[in-house]
Amino acid sequence: MTTTLSVKIQKDGSVELLDLFNALSLEQISRVPGLLRANPIFDDKKKDALLIKEINELIYNKKLDEQFSLVNNSSLEFKVMLSDIIEKLIRYDSK
């Protein structure tokens, strides 16, 4: 399977890692930590672990963005139902 990405190339020919991850789908970006664990980039395990941690944070943020977009593009009725559910969960949690 081949994927074509459209990312901005810097003047020095490099690509910003964040631009690259923004161009990837959540499914694609979710595979990166496992690939890095199997094929480390650095000789220093701490650097690899830090990179994986940062990528996991990007994945988490991308998931939040997708959830926000889903709710934001939903009907008013769905938003009201979701608010009711959240309110009930808050009440249940505070008991």
BAKEDO-459890 format. One record per residue (C-alpha): x negated, y negated, z. Coordinates in steps of 0.05 Angstrom, whole numbers, plus 5000, padded with zeros to 4 digits. Example, Ala and Ser with C-alpha at 12.3 -4.5 7.8 and 13.67 -1.06 7.14 Angstrom:
BEGIN
475450905156472750215143
//
This chain:
BEGIN
500050005000497349324981499348665013497847984984496947435036496946695023492246335072488445685069481045755054476545275092471344855055465845335078469745925049472146185116479146335138482246125204484046755243490546435267492646275194491246995176495447265233501146775217501247065146501747785172508348105191509448335262508749055239502048915207499148505264501349035315496649535283490449095292488849245366488849995353484449905292479649475333479349995388477650535337472750085299469649565345466948935312461848735364456349115399458848805464464949165491467048545530467548135466471748675433476248715494477047955494478747955420483948505431486848115489487547485447490647875389495648195438497547495461498647285388503047895378507047725440507947005416510047245347515247695379517947105419518146685356522047215319526947295377527846535380529146505305534247065310538046715366537346035334540346295268545946675303553246475305555946045361559946635387553647055393550046495430555746435480555847185491548247185501548846615552554146995590549647615592543647215616547946875669550447555694543347825696540947225737546747325786545348065790537847945801539147445858543447935898
//
